[in-house]
Amino acid sequence: MSQPISPMTSRQRVLAALRREPVDRTPVCNPTSVATVELMDLADAFFPEANRIPEKMANLAETSYTELGFDTIMPVFSIIQESSALGCKIQWEQKDNWPTVKMREPIWRDVEDIRIPPDLLTHPDTACVTEAIRILRRRHGDEVAIIGKTMGPWSLAYHGFGVEPFLLMALDDPGKTMQVLERLKEVTIAYGLAQIEAGADALTLPDHATGDLVSADYYRRFLKELHAEFAARLPVPIILHICGRTVDRMPYIAETGMAAFHFDSKNRPDESMAAVCGHCALVGNINNPETLFARDPEQVEAEVLANLEAGIHLVGPECAIPLQTSIENLRAIPRAVRAWHSAGGGARCHHHDHSHNNG
Ligand SMILES: [Zn+2]
């Protein structure tokens, strides 16, 4: 029998789960955005300002903790902050839409075109994030886990070259592709270190080697070693994020030393647990477009239960949620986690974690 674990703060709970250590209950985690238009109204912080003004970014981000009851605050709603600093043209959009890179105007054609600007970390769109993290750390102390985000080189290459030209390069010229990734990895490291210095407890590292576009073999050839290097050089737990069907590359991901993998609902919780074989934590995987966006709280709760029963270490949405998602559906996630643990699910969960630590 495992001893009951004394109550933890949200921050302790998240960090313990990322180390696959026992927790008082499963943490509710958003490694990507849970910003919604409803939360923007509550916080009086709207896109695009909430992506560009540190105070607004912090005000919107902290609603995941103060309004939804999650154990994490994640201020980097978009995937384009550092791409803006690299010189990509950005469509900043309005309250009801995500900012995007204007992919029709690529800024690079060849490896030599990639230059890392001296103001990478002081550019307003990167400094906004580090300043927001400092504000959040001051406001919330050690109560809650603050998660930053630094984009991986594969995603940065999509932004700089365009998705199709970069995928063609990967097909035609693997050597050149590796040179591109080697140059861009320094952006990932530098921006990650800046956020850690500002107070981030963990970092999400999205690198969109997505199931539909990139094979497991590509992952092994181009990204596995780079991802291991990120896990080694960034001194906080790293949560790798890749959308889509990824169960075929999870065994490789589990060997990189990444603390956790944030996985999509296209992968079942039980098969994903089997694929990582206890070598990294899993975060996920409530479906966004159907369940969180279009269904009701009962269906959200059913998906939370499927994750808890499978032993998933941190529960949350599979990816950045649609901006029109209801607060009611989001609040159903922590409610279902608490209900499951008070009904006795927690005891089994601890036991499960111990057996993984020993095995
Ligand atoms: Zn995603």
Residues whose N, C-alpha, C, O or C-beta is under 5 A from the ligand:
A	BS01	ZN	C243 E318 C319
